[in-house]
Amino acid sequence: MKRVALLGATGSIGKQAREIVEAHPELELVAAASGSQDIEGVAPLTQVGGDLTELLEKSKPDVVLNAVVGFAGLPATLWTLEQGVDLALANKESLVAGGDLALAAWKEGGGRILPVDSEHSAVFQLLEGKESTSVDSLVLTASGGPFRGRSRAELNSISPLEALAHPTWNMGPKITVDSATLMNKGLELIEAHFLFELPYDRIEVVVHQTSIVHALVRFRDGASLAHLGYPDMRVPISYALTYPERAATPIAPLDLASGLILEFSAPDEDAFPCLALARAAGEAGRTVPCVLNAANEIAVASFLDGRLPFLGIPEVVERTLNAVDAVTASDLDDLLAVDAEARRIASALTRELVH
Ligand SMILES: NC(=O)c1ccc[n+]([C@@H]2O[C@H](COP(=O)([O-])OP(=O)(O)OC[C@H]3O[C@@H](n4cnc5c(N)ncnc54)[C@H](OP(=O)(O)O)[C@@H]3O)[C@@H](O)[C@H]2O)c1
């Protein structure tokens, strides 16, 4: 039996994870947490909000699936890595904001990170059994979101409803907006940098509208391996929870004869500046990615409330990045302070742009 603690149990990933756990008798849901929704009865131990590490301490899990959205997932990521417990990681924001601390805790704790983000799960699988010296570069694919092909001028009047209509993935609201701005791919770029310990100039992002190829790895001998599958998060969730067994899922095998469209193109960084902002923040390092993440969370929440225009999101992020000095965070408290400062500035900038 594998004892699973599920954080973010009421969300898009959380619900699919519950389905996977129910289908596999060798997985036991010992603890579940949400932010505000009632989850009594979902697992023997439950917690709504608060310090999720308390629930983790009590439940003694073999694997923690962190499917909380946003910076709120960071303490649980750090706790899990420090304890050397396996971390099935959907909460990319924790690695973006706290990558250096997470990496140190991971090395110290000696556990595994099993990525749940489909692109990172794909890279993880492609790299299994390969020498790191044989790897040339990684390629993460992006669907391009619902506004792929539009110019910057065409993006200003986008409503939250339009941004929430993702063409290939059905996800929670924050990541759906992040996909529409391409910030999601920017966050994933930073996530990949920390997970696979490669410099940014060896991680490429390409647009691939149908989301069939999740990622590729180029090797030094000129070969590239790709990971293909229909866009269905139950596949990477199941892979992470049942690793290394690769248990069966109810997902249909890829039907090549029905005609798959496998086209790739460069992202339009003029219309979607969030990707370049994230790359620059990642390259700058220290607490810059933490500031990027905090500003983005504030801007996306304001956009979803119908206040900030769509193009206000990159503007708030860029201006917040310019306003907050980078420091080196030596512990979680340092990051909490930087996150709070960035949120304060991003909120003020958001109010300025709304009025
Ligand atoms: N959805 C996908 O297909 C997908 C794919 C790849 C990666 N991810 C990543 O997975 C994470 C979750 O995404 P999602 O789409 O599942 O989001 P979601 O549907 O919005 O669900 C978020 C979950 O987090 C919980 N939560 C929010 N704030 C919390 C807090 N302060 N403390 C504890 N729990 C809190 C929510 O609880 P309440 O319901 O009570 O608010 C909910 O259970 C994100 O980091 C996202 O980037 C998602």
The ligand as a Gaussian input file, in Angstrom:
#p B3LYP/6-31G(d) Opt

LIG

0 1
 N       -5.460000      21.591000     -13.969000
 C       -4.521000      21.084000     -14.715000
 O       -4.802000      20.404000     -15.709000
 C       -3.065000      21.327000     -14.384000
 C       -2.074000      20.851000     -15.248000
 C       -0.741000      21.015000     -14.902000
 C       -0.410000      21.661000     -13.719000
 N       -1.392000      22.135000     -12.913000
 C       -1.016000      22.825000     -11.681000
 O       -1.662000      22.185000     -10.582000
 C       -2.010000      23.144000      -9.575000
 C       -3.503000      23.056000      -9.326000
 O       -4.190000      23.425000     -10.502000
 P       -5.753000      23.197000     -10.664000
 O       -6.055000      23.495000     -12.092000
 O       -6.139000      21.863000     -10.117000
 O       -6.324000      24.370000      -9.743000
 P       -7.785000      24.530000      -9.133000
 O       -8.767000      23.712000      -9.893000
 O       -8.021000      25.979000      -9.021000
 O       -7.638000      23.893000      -7.672000
 C       -6.790000      24.460000      -6.734000
 C       -6.815000      23.661000      -5.450000
 O       -5.979000      24.315000      -4.501000
 C       -6.699000      24.528000      -3.300000
 N       -6.187000      25.722000      -2.635000
 C       -6.199000      26.993000      -3.074000
 N       -5.609000      27.807000      -2.177000
 C       -5.227000      27.026000      -1.136000
 C       -4.602000      27.273000       0.101000
 N       -4.246000      28.509000       0.472000
 N       -4.371000      26.220000       0.923000
 C       -4.745000      24.983000       0.559000
 N       -5.345000      24.682000      -0.593000
 C       -5.594000      25.695000      -1.429000
 C       -8.124000      24.677000      -3.756000
 O       -9.030000      24.506000      -2.677000
 P      -10.527000      25.168000      -2.736000
 O      -11.264000      24.399000      -3.784000
 O      -11.057000      24.945000      -1.374000
 O      -10.325000      26.601000      -3.111000
 C       -8.203000      23.574000      -4.800000
 O       -8.358000      22.326000      -4.181000
 C       -1.552000      24.507000     -10.128000
 O       -0.280000      24.801000      -9.628000
 C       -1.462000      24.277000     -11.624000
 O       -0.529000      25.124000     -12.243000
 C       -2.708000      21.977000     -13.216000

